[in-house]
């Protein structure tokens, strides 16, 4: 039985076993593991979104630092999870990239001696966002860290980080948890109704966090439902363009709504720190530079959020055409979008199998275009146009 | 009038420089040993101010040109105000101010003291630029025909300094009145173009013009990204106007589509020749070009030209 701190890692038994053995080795409990080198100073956690990469890194850190090897209850475990533990440097990145300057600062902090235990852990949550210079700045530090320091990097796949980084890390692969695993965790841990749990587990395609979000947020379920109604609905150029505009607007509203309060509060705090509203000669020089930097960081965060939102929406749309192909092939396997079966069969009857594949390709093309910073509305328009159903009479 | 204080007020630096040139030239004509000091207002501190306005040992004539008066450190204001109230008879001050209300106290003091003020307004309208060219030519003892002036404005466009330079080039290279032919000979075919010009030509089915205009736009400094966004915007308008009921008048439709009536009229003029499928294919091309322009392709210009040709083919 693994330590409680690993309970949130759904369906990752192999990864948990590797981590626990490394913890036992690092803490000198398991001599055999220690001698075989089960612990090392740099780890790379890879796995699809929602598989729990950063949770695995945090659980690992907690197990290293906690006296019970990860009880999940003590102050240490809770601090590690909250990112406030003195010996854990947690780099969460909400912007579009992680810059070399941020990494250089991090490297300095990484070399500090541990304050409480005998480990110092640095977690980089989105190592795929490292710019090339930032990754190069990191090389030396992860190759030969101080004797207490351990680096945890997280990325969707090993190829998302530079080969030079990859070769300096031990890789831990996280799988996409099965629908059953996700559903049972939702039922047992969060008390979700079994029918709902089964539905959202399928809909989220093994993304535990998203499954939970869908289970509890009715608006999110409704949005997803409307989104997946698109393929059976759009036929004309006008419809395609207005649908693209709607999706674009929804993404903007969502990212602004999510960030607006925080942006405003951060800005107010920064201006106060620089003496805004105080009496005297006004803000000292440097204030406007700091404010501009914050504005830039906030804008980058909103764009990143916007992109993530659209990316999830596009992946959901792709699942619809996966179902269409399944129906066309006459396969017995359950549909991801079982709730929209009538739509799926309807579309399956109107387009040939190549048509479904072409549409998946258009969706993946749009995802790539968004990542390339193509104007989002334009990318969506181009995609929606490719999704149009043929005029009555076949393609 | 105070002949020792000059003020050039306005954003057009060419005109402001003219004030400096003519004033110092006039002063030089009076005294050969004129010393001209030129300084950025933002760089003036106590020491520099003392240097500039210290009484001269030999009593030679001096001119002090203060550029960007609006940037003067407010702590230096009292010193300059005091000087304006009690100027040194051997010094001529030429102050250049970019316009606006910054440094209001100084401007007021200069005007009150009777400084000779020259407005240096930015010339936005073509008619103003044409007028400028004509007076400019006349001041050099030459004439430029209205057509020629217009052709030159079309070719050079926005920057007044460049216009003036081209005119002096033309004056040097030709004799007699400057004609359209002369302008064409030196600036033949060159026009200032934007993404919107490219888009208009393309949507109206003038593919050749569109390609040529594209080159002009890129050569005159239009960002490739602006061209794809102009294309995307126009195609979007075209599609939305195309799918709206034809029976509605543009003014009625304007509110519903959130566009200006003239945009709708223009799109309706462009619509013949476009089918839904054509617009769809065109938008796909623009999206592809946008990706290539933003780093997905090796050569933005090639990507744009390719898109222009492909879009021209989607029109029937």
HADDOCK unambig.tbl for C-alpha pairs under 7 A between the chains (distance, minus, plus):
assign (segid A and resid 237 and name CA) (segid B and resid 276 and name CA) 5.86 0.50 0.50
assign (segid A and resid 237 and name CA) (segid B and resid 280 and name CA) 6.56 0.50 0.50
assign (segid A and resid 238 and name CA) (segid B and resid 239 and name CA) 6.28 0.50 0.50
assign (segid A and resid 238 and name CA) (segid B and resid 240 and name CA) 6.10 0.50 0.50
assign (segid A and resid 238 and name CA) (segid B and resid 243 and name CA) 5.68 0.50 0.50
assign (segid A and resid 369 and name CA) (segid B and resid 291 and name CA) 6.06 0.50 0.50
assign (segid A and resid 372 and name CA) (segid B and resid 291 and name CA) 6.34 0.50 0.50
assign (segid A and resid 372 and name CA) (segid B and resid 294 and name CA) 6.91 0.50 0.50
assign (segid A and resid 372 and name CA) (segid B and resid 296 and name CA) 6.84 0.50 0.50
assign (segid A and resid 373 and name CA) (segid B and resid 294 and name CA) 6.84 0.50 0.50
assign (segid A and resid 374 and name CA) (segid B and resid 290 and name CA) 5.76 0.50 0.50
assign (segid A and resid 374 and name CA) (segid B and resid 291 and name CA) 5.25 0.50 0.50
assign (segid A and resid 374 and name CA) (segid B and resid 294 and name CA) 6.90 0.50 0.50
assign (segid A and resid 378 and name CA) (segid B and resid 232 and name CA) 6.85 0.50 0.50
assign (segid A and resid 378 and name CA) (segid B and resid 287 and name CA) 5.82 0.50 0.50
assign (segid A and resid 379 and name CA) (segid B and resid 287 and name CA) 5.79 0.50 0.50
assign (segid A and resid 382 and name CA) (segid B and resid 283 and name CA) 5.97 0.50 0.50
assign (segid A and resid 382 and name CA) (segid B and resid 284 and name CA) 4.76 0.50 0.50
assign (segid A and resid 382 and name CA) (segid B and resid 287 and name CA) 6.34 0.50 0.50
assign (segid A and resid 385 and name CA) (segid B and resid 280 and name CA) 6.09 0.50 0.50
